[in-house]
Amino acid sequence: MTFLPLSSDAELTADALAAAERQVEQHGGRISNTMRTLLGHVPSFDAYMGWYTLKDELEPYIGERAVSLFAYAISDASGCVVCSASFRRVLVESGDDPDSPEVTESEQLLLDWGRLLATPPRDLPTEFRARLEQAFSPKLRLMLVAFAGQTVAMNVFATAGQIPLDESLAPYAGDHPSR
């Protein structure tokens, strides 16, 4: 049972249906259970769908794979079943092993940072911050932190809202203790 309402198409307003159509046109994919829940309030849906804009902006700098690894690390460490299963699917379908990916030094830094962001971010060790400053330009750090914030927000929404796992994600949920 969900804590937040999961609306059917018949229950959505015309504005919500238009927002869903716009999302699919601009970013592809399909409307997930999380999105369907957010469509119950279009301004909330629009705010959370900003994640896709940030993702699209980051990809030219670090690549689609690195973005997915970063988001997966945040989601997995946060214990969000829905979000971590979604990123596991992306990684598995692209030929990666999310449990032990072969990564570059930069990707490992993003994995480590993503996991640390699931804890109080003010507690990042000084030496780790220095590594981030060396690896990523100020603008890229800004973009990465904004993206991470949106990812954490989506994790909170899906977990606190008790959003049910999409049927298509079930094979990717694995046997993680939070699943």
Secondary structure, DSSP 8 states (H G I E B T S, - for coil): --SS----GGGS-HHHHHHHHHHHHHH-S---HHHHHHTTSHHHHHHHHHHHHHHHHHHHHH-HHHHHHHHHHHHHHHT-HHHHHHHHHHHHHTT--TTS----HHHHHHHHHHHHHTS-GGG--HHHHHHHHHHS-HHHHHHHHHHHHHHHHHHHHHHHTT----GGGGGGSTT-TT-
